[in-house]
Amino acid sequence: MGRFDFLYKMDLQHRAVTVYIYLADRANRAGECWPAIPTIARELKLSQSTVRRALQDLRKVELLETEQRYRVKGGKSSLLFRLKKI
């Protein structure tokens, strides 16, 4: 059984599968990572809007939680992505 077999069996758009695998590759042992959306888009050769739709797809099926991170002076930073344990 492969690491992502559960993912391939789900009825997900290709964009969501691609982004999930990307995030899993970047995640630490706790299942967390924080790449910027433009970085994800550039590295996967997708548009930023496609990445945002994929993230929405993953949140909808509860495979992903996101949390806004903030800089010390209060400005927004990249999102914290937390992959759900299956």
WOSUL-V358495 format. One record per pair of residues at least 12 apart in sequence whose ideal C-beta (glycine too) atoms are under 8 Angstrom apart, sorted by the first residue. I is the first residue (numbers start at 0). J is the second residue. D is the distance in whole Angstrom. If there is no record, write none. Layout:
# WOSUL-V358495
i->I j->J d->D
i->I j->J d->D
This chain:
# WOSUL-V358495
i->2 j->23 d->8
i->3 j->16 d->8
i->3 j->19 d->8
i->3 j->20 d->6
i->3 j->23 d->8
i->5 j->85 d->5
i->6 j->19 d->6
i->6 j->20 d->8
i->6 j->62 d->8
i->9 j->60 d->7
i->11 j->56 d->6
i->11 j->57 d->8
i->11 j->60 d->7
i->12 j->52 d->8
i->12 j->53 d->7
i->12 j->56 d->6
i->14 j->45 d->7
i->14 j->49 d->5
i->14 j->50 d->8
i->14 j->52 d->6
i->14 j->53 d->4
i->14 j->56 d->7
i->15 j->53 d->5
i->15 j->56 d->4
i->15 j->57 d->5
i->15 j->60 d->8
i->17 j->43 d->6
i->17 j->45 d->7
i->17 j->53 d->7
i->18 j->39 d->7
i->18 j->43 d->7
i->18 j->45 d->8
i->18 j->50 d->6
i->18 j->53 d->4
i->18 j->54 d->7
i->18 j->57 d->7
i->19 j->53 d->8
i->19 j->57 d->6
i->19 j->62 d->6
i->19 j->63 d->7
i->19 j->82 d->7
i->21 j->34 d->8
i->21 j->39 d->6
i->21 j->42 d->7
i->21 j->43 d->6
i->22 j->34 d->8
i->22 j->39 d->8
i->22 j->63 d->7
i->22 j->80 d->5
i->22 j->82 d->6
i->23 j->82 d->6
i->26 j->80 d->8
i->26 j->82 d->6
i->29 j->81 d->8
i->30 j->81 d->6
i->30 j->82 d->4
i->30 j->83 d->8
i->30 j->84 d->7
i->31 j->79 d->6
i->31 j->80 d->7
i->31 j->81 d->5
i->31 j->82 d->8
i->32 j->79 d->8
i->32 j->80 d->5
i->33 j->68 d->7
i->33 j->76 d->8
i->33 j->77 d->5
i->33 j->78 d->7
i->33 j->79 d->5
i->33 j->80 d->7
i->34 j->77 d->7
i->34 j->80 d->8
i->35 j->77 d->4
i->36 j->50 d->5
i->36 j->51 d->7
i->36 j->54 d->8
i->36 j->77 d->8
i->36 j->78 d->7
i->54 j->80 d->8
i->61 j->83 d->6
i->62 j->82 d->7
i->62 j->83 d->5
i->62 j->85 d->8
i->63 j->80 d->6
i->63 j->81 d->7
i->63 j->82 d->6
i->63 j->83 d->7
i->64 j->80 d->8
i->64 j->81 d->4
i->64 j->83 d->7
i->65 j->78 d->5
i->65 j->79 d->7
i->65 j->80 d->6
i->65 j->81 d->7
i->66 j->78 d->7
i->66 j->79 d->4
i->66 j->81 d->7
i->67 j->79 d->8
